[in-house]
Structure formats: structure tokens, C-alpha cells
Amino acid sequence: MTRVFEDKLAVRERTPVLVGIISPSGAGKTYSALRLATGIQRVVGGDIGMADTEARRGLHYADDFKFRHLDFKAPFAPADYLEAIEHLVYKRGVKTVIVDSTSHEHEGTGGVLEMHEAELNRIAGNDWGKRERSKMLAWAKPKAERRKLINAILQMEANFIFCFRAKEKIKPVTGGQPIDLGFQAISGDDWIYEMQLKCVLMPGSDGVPTWQSDKAGEALTMKLPKQFRPLFPTRKEQLTEEIGQKLAEWAAGNTGQSAEAAALIARYRACADLKAFDVLEAERKELWPTLSGVDKASLKQLAGDTGARIAVAATSPIEDMVAEYSKCTTRERHAELEQQRAAIWKGLDETSRERLTEASNTAPIGLPEAQS
């Protein structure tokens, strides 16, 4: 029987965002992942969810970002990762998933390395000759489980940011000096292959990826394809909400955004005063019934961010709030100030956030009020 094939003109379609962030401890991968996820959320809507294998360290940023947190404990077999991710995506409706860290699937308790050892024990026991001959065979089951996990993720209507621990590796050379391969992800190659964008954060990088390396292994760990190079024009850009948003806009495909929505989005981003903002809100309301779900999510998030930004610029509350915190002596007044801080938080830059956090933490609650 002759098979019948159909073809059509190629048009880029909607695809999930798949980002890998690879770094040693302290380089900022969790914070960077949350920043990217927040930007992706502006386009796709829905909740952000984190599967946290790192002893609840994701909660360190609960004051800075809004996200669902899953405290993911051992065992860390691929099947366990799949159950955790399915819980977030299917039971909680999460649209953007952060897996921090994916490395436990490789080297954690119950992970792929331990599964390989268990298979060797089953096949060869203490027969060391047989164990040596069976090493490749013993990889069959754990690698099949990993492939099942990855294939399931690729079928989900969700975006993913995978955080990987990294360590420096060397390649022994018989009769010569070992080759320094640089930082590489603690993971199987299967994972790294699937990422659309792979960001390597060096120690002390503060969320700024390194895109070039003269170390062979390190260079292979990085991936900045042509479509994403405009997001990093100087190659010194920090991973931010804006970059996450642009990644999601690209992933929406050619059918993701109408010309009307694109024009309105550009005007929101340029908007600097309340009168112009009110005009944009009226236009958004009129256009709303004709918009796609992607356009609605983008405009709703952007309108909220713009309103907060204008409110901050118009009232310049930072100095006033710092002063109010400095003379705050009652828990009731402190609670009021905390509510005000939460209301303007999204519109603040990092310096303003740090100043208000310090002012809140050092408020003289319980001390007598200063005499004026």
C-alpha cells in the first residue's frame, strides 16, 4: 500500500519555552529562574510553580516573587520527577514550571546513577568481571525511564526552566596533562539536548550568563541560537523579566499576537503619565472582546505593571516610607506600612526593594516614640 503524505507552507507555530540554567552554587540560578518565569507569565498567564529539591531554598524568594512551591524530597527517580511536574501542571494548572534542581534526577537519592548501580547488582551481583561487561546493559532501564520523563514534558502545554548544578570537570589523558573541560551540568546529555536556550552562570556572575569559553566542555554546555541573540546584544545582559517575556513572545509563534495588541503593548511600555494610562485602559477595554488568550494575558499583566510603575513615579514614596518605618513603634503601624510596601513592590527597582526591606527589618517596634 502506498503511503499518502501532505505538506504545507512552513509557518512557525506556538511552542513551549524550554530553558536550562547551569551554574555552581551561589551564581544566582534560582533567582534568575524566577525572574525569567515572571516575564514568561506576563505573556502566557497562569501560575508559576517550582519543584524544589534544594531543601526548600526556593522559599528564600517568596517575598520577591509570587509562585506555587512544591517541597520535592527524595527519592529522585525520573518517575518521581514526572509525578511532581504532573502535579503542578495538571492538578494546579501551572503554566510555567521551574525545576530546581534537575541534577538530583541524575545524582540524587534514587536518581539515575543509583538506578544504574541497582541494575548492575541485579544483573551481575558480586561477579566483578560480569559487572564490567554489563555496564552498558545496566544503563538501559534508567535511560529509558529518563526518556519517558522528557517525552512526557515535551507533550505538556507548559513552559519549563530547568536549573542544573554544575561542577568543573577534567578529562584524563594517558601520558599527558589532563584537559580542563570547565563547568558542566550535573545531568545526562539527554536533558541538555532538549533545551532551546542554555545559560551558564559563572561564580559571582549575579545572573549574567557567559556565552563563550575556550574550554571545550564548557562551550558545549552553552547554547544561544540565532533567534535569541538579539536578546543579548552585548552578551553581558542579566537574566531578567524582560528577557523571559521576549522568550515567551517568540514561543507564541506567528499566530500569537495581533497587530492591534502589539501596538497597544508598545504604547503601554512607553506610557509615563496617568492621563495617557487612562486612555490606554479605555482602548484595552474596547479591544478586549476581539483579543486572543495570549494577547489578553500579555495586556492584563502589562497594564498592571504600567499602573504600578506610574504610581511609583508619581508619588516617589520610597523616601517617605523609609522615614515612616524609622519612626514606626507599633505593630499595627508596621502592618499598615507592610501593606503599602506590598502594593508598590512590583514597580520598584532592586535598590528600592533593598532599602524598604532594610527599613522594615530595622523599624523600632516597641520603643517609645521620639519626641518632636
N, C-alpha and C positions, 0 to 999 in steps of 0.2 A: 504494500500500500504506500502510495506517495504522500509524503507529508506536505501540508499546506502552511506556508509562512506568510505573515503580514508584516509590513514595515510602514513607518510613518516618519515625517519630518521630525528631527530631534528637537525637543523643547525641554529646557531644564525644569524639573518638577520639584515639588516640596520634598525635603529630606530632613531627617533628624540631625541635630548638631552633635558631633562626637569629638570631644576634646580630651587630650591627655596632658596632664601637668606632672612633670617628673622632676623631683628635687630631693636632696638630702634634708634632714631636719632643720627647721629654722629659716628656710628660704622664702616662706610665705605661700605655700601651695594651698592651704585650706582657705585663707583669707582671699587669695586670688580666685579660687574656685567660686566662692560666694559672690564676689564682685561680678564675675562673668555670668553666673546664674541669674543674678538680679537684672543684668542687661538683657539676657535671653527672655526673662519673664515679661519685660516690657512689650515684647513682640507677641509671644505665644500665650500670655496669661497663665492662669493656673498657679498652683503652689510649687515652691522649691522643696525638695526633700533630700535629706542627707542620710546615707547609710554609713554610720560612723564606727569603724573598727578600732579607732585610736583612743580607747579608754575615755570616751565622751569629750574629747578635746574640742570637737566642733561647737560645743556649748559655750566655749570661751567667747564666741562672737554672736551670741544670742541677743545682745543689746544693740549690735550694729546692723543685723540683718533679720528679716522675718523668714523663717523656714521651719519645716517639719523635721524632727530629729528622731532617728531610729538608732538606738544603742545596740549595735550589732556585735555580739560576743561569739567566741569560738563554739563549735567548730567552723572552719572557714573553707569547706569544700565548695567546688563550683555549684553544686546543688543548693547549698545554703545561701550562697550569694544570690542565686536565682530567686529563691523564696523571699529574701529580703527585698530585692528590687521589685518583684511582683506585688508584694505588699504595698509598697509606695505607689506604684503606677496603677495597679488595678483596684486595690481596696481604698486608697486615699486619693486617687485621681491626680497624682503629682505629674506635672508636665516637664519639669527639669530636675534631674536626679544627679546628685553628687555622690560618688563612691569614694570614700576616704577612710581607709586606703585599699586600693585594689591589690596591693602587694601581699596582703595576708592570704589571698587566694592562692598565691604561689608558695610562700614560705611559712605561713602561719599554721597554728594547730589545726590538723585535719585538712590542710591545704594540699596542693598538687604534689609537692615534694614528699610529704608524708604518705600520700596515696601511692606514689611510685615505690616507696620503701615497703609498704604493706603488700603490694603486688609481688615484689621480689621475694619477700618472706613466704608468700603463698606458693609461688612457683618453684622456688629453689631451696627454701629453708636455710640450713647452715652449710649447704654444699657450695663452697666459695667459687669453685670453677664454674658450676652451673649458674651461679648468681651473675658472674661476669658475662657469660654468654647470653643471659636473659635480660640484660639491662634495657635493650631497645624494646623487647617484647613487653616488659613491665610498664612502659610508657603508654601503651595502647589505651588502657582504661581511663587513667586520669586525663589524658589529652582528649579523649572522646567526650568526657564529662565537661571539660572546658569549652570545647567546640559547641556543645549543646547549649551552654550558658550564653556564649557570644552570639550564636544564631538566634536565640530567643530575644536577646536585647535588640538585635538588628531589626526584628519584626515589630518592636513596640513603638507606639505613637508617643514618643517622649524624647527629650534631649538629655545627653549624658556628659558629665565632666568626670573623668576618672583621674584620681590622684594616685601617683605611684611613688613609693620611696625610691631613692637612688643611692648607689654606692659606687665608689671608684673600683675599677677592675683592671687587672693586668693580664697579659697573655704570655705565658712562659714560652721561651724559645730555647730549644736544645742547643747547648754550647754557646749561647749568646745572651745578651741583655733582654730581660722581659720588656714587652711592649706595653706602654701605658695607654689603655683604651679610654680613660676618662670616666665620667659619671654615666652610668647606665641604669635603666629601670630594673627594679627587682620584680620581675614578671616574666611570663613566657612571651615569645615573639608573636604569638597569635594575637594577643591584646594590642600590642603596639602597631601591628599592621593595620588594624581597623580604624585607627584614629584619623580624622580629617586634618587635625592640627595637633602637633606635638610640641609642647613648650618645656624647655629645660631651664629651671631656675637654679642658678648657682648660689652657694652660701653667701649670705649678705646681700642678695640681689634686690630685696624688697619688692618682689613681684615683677621684676623686669626680666623677660626671657633672654637667653643667649641663643643666637641664631647661627653662629659659625664657630667651628672648632677645628684645630689641626689634629685632634685625636680621633682616630678612625671610628671607634665605638661610639664616642660621644656624638660625632657628626651624624651617624646613622640614627641616633635617638631623636634628633631634631627633624621637624617637618613643617615647612612654611610654603604651601603650594601657591601657585600664581594668583589664584583668586583672592587670597588673603594677604598678599604682600602690601597692598595699599593701606591696610590697617596698621602696618608697622613701617611707615615711610623712612624713619631714621634708624630702625632696628634697636631703638632704645626706649620704646614705649612700654609703660607698665600695663599689666593686665587689668582692665577697668570695666565698669558697667557699660560704657560706650562701645568698647570692643565686643563685649558679649551681645549687645543689641545688634551691631552690624553683622556679626556671625549669624544671628537668627534671621535677620532680614535677607541675607544671602540664601540661607537654607529654605526660606519660604518659597523660592523659585520664582519664575516669571509670572506666575498667576497669583502671587501673594499680596500685591499691593496695587490699588487703583491709582490713576494719575491724580484724582481729586484728593485722596488720602495722603499721597506723597507731598502734594503742595501744602496741605494743611499741616503736616508734620514739620516741614521746613519752616513754616511761619511760627509754629509753637516754639521751636528751638531758638528762633531769633527774637521771640517776644520778650520785652523788657519792662512793660508797664501794665498796670491793672486795666486801664481802659482798652488797650489792644487785646488783652487776655479775655475780657468780657465779649468782645466782638468774635474772637475765635471760638469761644464756648457756644455762642449763638449759632455760628456756622456749623460747628460739630453736631449740635442738636438737630439741625435741619438735614444734614447729610447722613445722620446715623442709620435710618432705615435701609439705605442703599449699600451700606458697607459690609464687607466680608468679616468673618470672625477674627481673622488676623489683623485687619485694619482697625476693628473695634478695640481689640486688646492693646494694640500699639498706641492708639489715640487716647484711650482711657488712662493708661499709665503715664503717658507724656503730659496730658493735661494736669494730672495730679502733681507731677514733678515740677511743671512750669509754675503752677499756682504757688507751690511751696517756695520755689526759688524767688518769685517776685515778692512774696510776703517777707522773706528774709531780707531781700534787698531794700524793701520799702521801710521796714521798721528798725533795721540794724539792731536786733535785740541782744546780741552777744554781750556787749559791754554792760548793758543794763542787767542782764540775767546773772552775769558774774558778780556784779555788785549786790544783787539781791541774795544770791547764795552766801556771800561773805557776811551778811547780817542776819541770816536765817537761823533762828534759835529754837524753833518748834517743829515737830514732826509734821504737823498739819500744813504749815507753810512750805516745808520741804516737799511734801507730796504735791502741792499745787505747782511748784516750780518744776518738778519732775514731769508732770503732765504737759507743761508748756514746752519743756525740752523735747519730749517725745513728738509733739505736734510739728516741730520745725526740723526734726533730726534729718529727714531725707534731703532737705535743701542745703545742708551745711557741708562745708569742706572739711578735710581731715583735721586741720588746725583748730577750727572752731569746735569740732566734736571733742577733741582732746582738752581744750580749755574748759568747756562746760562739764565734762566728766570729772576733771580735777576739782573744779569749783564745787560740784555736787558732793564729791567724796570728802572735801575738807570743810564743808559747812559746819559752823559751830553750834550744832544742835545740842540743846541742854544747857548752854552757857547763858548768863544774863545778857540782855540786850545792851549794846553800847549806848551811853548817854550822848544825845546830840547837843 
